[in-house]
């Protein structure tokens, strides 16, 4: 994992432990099915305990639609912003 020194990214990198990622708030840069604000509703745990997490389920705040994404997509500022912007 490459260190990132831009302000909010340092905080973000610390959030990526599965327990801390759960229930965090996110804004989709491009709305997904007209939804823009999401919560991490579930962190999909791998079958093997020593394997890193790969997937999270994002729940839209208004429609309650659940979308599964690769958690690494949350690091991409062109896709997601931390918090409800």
N, C-alpha and C positions, 0 to 999 in steps of 0.2 A: 504494500500500500504506500503510495507516494505521499509524503507530507504536503499539506497545503497550508499556506500561511495567510490567506485572505480571511479577515475577521471571522465571519460566521462559520466558515468551514472548519476552523479549529474546534469550535463547540460541536459542530455536526459530527466530526470524526469520533468524538467521545460518545455520541448518542448511539453509535452503531452496535453497541452491545444489545443483544435481543431484548433484555428486560427494559432497557432504557428507550428503545425504539418504539415499543408498544405504546399506543395511544398518543403518539406525537402528531402534531398538526402540520399539514402540508397544503400548498397551493399548486395546482397544475398550471404551468405556463400557458399551455394550450388546453382549453376545456376538454374533458373526456365525456362524451354524450351529454353536453351542456352542464356538466358538473365541474366546479373549479376547486372547491375546498374539500379536503379529505382528512381522515384519521387513519393511522396504522391500526387496523382492527385486529390483526393477527400476524404473528411472526411464525412462519412455517419452519418448524424444527426438522433438521435432517434426521434420517433413520439412525445414522451412526453419530454418537455424541461428540466425537472429535472433529467432525466435519463442520465447516462454517455454514451459517445460514445462507440461503440463496434467494428465498422468496418471502414477500410480505403481501398481505391482503389489505388493500386500501378501500375504506368505506366512504362513499360520498356522503357529505353531511346532510344534504337536502333530499336526495332521492333514495339514499340508503343502498345504492348499487355497490356491489363489491367487485373490485378489480384486482387480479393477482399480477404483481410486477416483480421483476428482479430488484432486490433491495439496492443494488449498485446504481440503478437509475436515479435514485434519490440524490446521488452526488452530482448529477448533471444539472447545472444551473439553467440549461436551455429547456429542461423538462419540468423540474420541480423547484419550488422555493420553500424553505422551512418556515412554518408559521402560516397564518391566514393573512395573505397580503391582499 
